[in-house]
Amino acid sequence: MAENKNALDELNKGCTIGIEAINSLMNKVNNHELKNTLEKLLKIYDKIEDKIHVQYNKYSGEEPHEIGSFEKVMTNYMSNMKTMMDHTDSKIVEVILQGINMGIIEGRKIINNKKIDKAVEKLLKEFIDDQEKIIEDLKKYL
């Protein structure tokens, strides 16, 4: 049971960091189609977060863990630092892709190394599949 709760916490943190990073970079994006793609990604994160809450209630009466204020500030800071000198759409996509790949790696590690319920594993796989699809959409902006 703790493995499921921990897996959902990590997944929720990944979504929260993704949302923070995209929101901190969105105002720098020039291409309208790219903005639409990033908004699509935000909706994916929101959808996954909703599903996390449903699953989380099966394992805990608490709320899933999110990133703290310090992590939010650091996410915004790092996103802005990485795009300070080069704030082209291509660089912004590169930074976002790096974050997406980190989320995919973490998700795969959880699936491979933890004994989790099928429903939690299914949610992790959905998250990974959605991330891999959005990577394909973002590649054209590099």
CORCORKA-V195082 format. One record per pair of residues at least 4 apart in sequence whose C-alpha atoms are under 7 Angstrom apart, sorted by the first residue. I is the first residue (numbers start at 1). J is the second residue. If there is no record, write none. Layout:
i | j
I | J
I | J
This chain:
i | j
1 | 5
1 | 59
2 | 6
3 | 7
3 | 114
3 | 115
3 | 116
4 | 8
4 | 116
4 | 117
4 | 120
5 | 9
5 | 56
5 | 59
6 | 10
7 | 11
7 | 110
8 | 12
8 | 52
8 | 56
9 | 13
9 | 64
9 | 65
10 | 14
11 | 15
12 | 16
12 | 49
12 | 52
12 | 64
12 | 65
12 | 66
13 | 17
13 | 65
13 | 66
13 | 67
14 | 18
14 | 103
15 | 19
15 | 45
15 | 49
16 | 20
16 | 66
16 | 67
17 | 21
17 | 67
17 | 75
18 | 22
19 | 23
19 | 42
20 | 24
20 | 72
20 | 75
20 | 76
21 | 25
21 | 75
21 | 76
21 | 79
22 | 26
24 | 76
25 | 29
25 | 79
26 | 35
28 | 87
29 | 35
29 | 89
30 | 89
31 | 35
32 | 36
33 | 37
34 | 38
35 | 39
36 | 40
37 | 41
38 | 42
39 | 43
40 | 44
41 | 45
42 | 46
43 | 47
44 | 48
45 | 49
46 | 50
47 | 51
48 | 52
48 | 127
49 | 53
50 | 54
51 | 55
52 | 56
53 | 57
53 | 64
56 | 60
56 | 64
57 | 61
67 | 71
67 | 72
68 | 72
69 | 73
70 | 74
71 | 75
72 | 76
73 | 77
74 | 78
75 | 79
76 | 80
77 | 81
78 | 82
79 | 83
80 | 84
83 | 87
83 | 91
83 | 92
86 | 91
87 | 91
87 | 92
88 | 92
89 | 93
89 | 141
90 | 94
90 | 141
90 | 142
91 | 95
92 | 96
93 | 97
93 | 138
93 | 141
93 | 142
94 | 98
94 | 142
95 | 99
96 | 100
97 | 101
97 | 135
98 | 102
99 | 103
100 | 104
100 | 131
101 | 105
102 | 106
103 | 107
104 | 108
104 | 128
105 | 109
106 | 110
107 | 111
107 | 124
107 | 128
108 | 112
109 | 113
110 | 114
111 | 121
116 | 120
116 | 121
117 | 121
118 | 122
119 | 123
120 | 124
121 | 125
122 | 126
123 | 127
124 | 128
125 | 129
126 | 130
127 | 131
128 | 132
129 | 133
130 | 134
131 | 135
132 | 136
133 | 137
134 | 138
135 | 139
